Amino acid sequence: MAATETLTAERILEATEEVLRRHGPAKATVVDVARALGVSHGSVYRHFRTKAALREAVTKRWLDRTSEALDGIAGDASLDPGTRLRDWLAALFTAKRRKAGDDPELFATYSVLAGEQVGAVAEHIDELTGQVTRIVSDGVAAGVFRSDDPAVSARAVFQATGRFHDPAYAGEWDEPGADADFEAVVELLLRGLRA
């Protein structure tokens, strides 16, 4: 790190991601992160009090990239709710597929970290189901969807499509027929929601 560059939490998280990519979650240390930044490990600890806090922050950052991208679709009132829900589910499937396919080592690393960071994952799932709830609520208000409880319906949609976004199914995402299966599930869900 150049002497004029300020050490920020964001720079530490970027370096942590690179260290994780190189060493994996079992071998990556705070000392490795500090070395990559050209600072002492104490400097890293000033931003993240523990190794666990650093791992949680880097996991949350990774998960937030997906939810931020999807939020724009969830809030796009120019699209009818059925199209929004279809587009949102397709974007989630595409994002997860891309993460798994473009950098499988880093995807595997984050899968391990996500398993350790139950709270961050639960927050992420709550955020995603909140986005689907917004779409379903808008659909009910527009008379397009029928639901006594949009939050319950959103959770059901999220769980029913788990095969297409839960990392446990990553090995199936590029199998022949995966896209047709995805389309069939989404169509079935949309038919079930339609008023």
Helices and strands as residue ranges (DSSP letters): H 9-27, H 30-37, H 41-47, H 51-74, H 81-102, H 104-116, H 118-141, H 150-160, G 162-164, G 167-172, H 178-193
